[in-house]
Amino acid sequence: MIVDIHVHVFPPEVKADRGPWLRRDATFAELYQSRRARIATADDLLRSMDTAGIDAAVMQGFAWTDPDDCHRHNDT
């Protein structure tokens, strides 16, 4: 069994337009300001796991500065 023990996924609206999220959270901006920094949704993760033959993954949230953003992210 192959397990990826640390993956981040984001709500679809973050992937669709990261701009507002970059402006509101300095840590997110530091990590994801480059267009080369890939943002994946849960669906993207599942597709890539199938392609790579990964059996399971441990998904991590993101430590947003605003607690409401943390809740929104966790609910997705």
Residue, then its C-alpha position, 0 to 999 in steps of 0.5 A: m500500500i502506498v500512502d502520501i502522508h501530507v497533501h494540501v487541498f483547497p476549496p475550488e474557489v481558491k484554485a479558481d482565483r487565488g488573488p483575493w486569498l493572496r491579499r488577505d493571508a501573508t502565509f498563503a501569499e508566501l507559499y502560493q504567490s507564484r503561478r507555478a505553485r500548484i493548488a489542488t482541490a480534493d477532486d484533483l487529488l483523487r485523479s492524481m492518486d489514481t494516476a500515480g497508483i497511490d492508495a491513500a492520502v492524509m489531507q491537511g488543511f491550511a493555517w489561514t490567519d482568519p478563523d472564518d477562512c479555516h472553517r470555510h476551508n475545513d467545510t469543503 
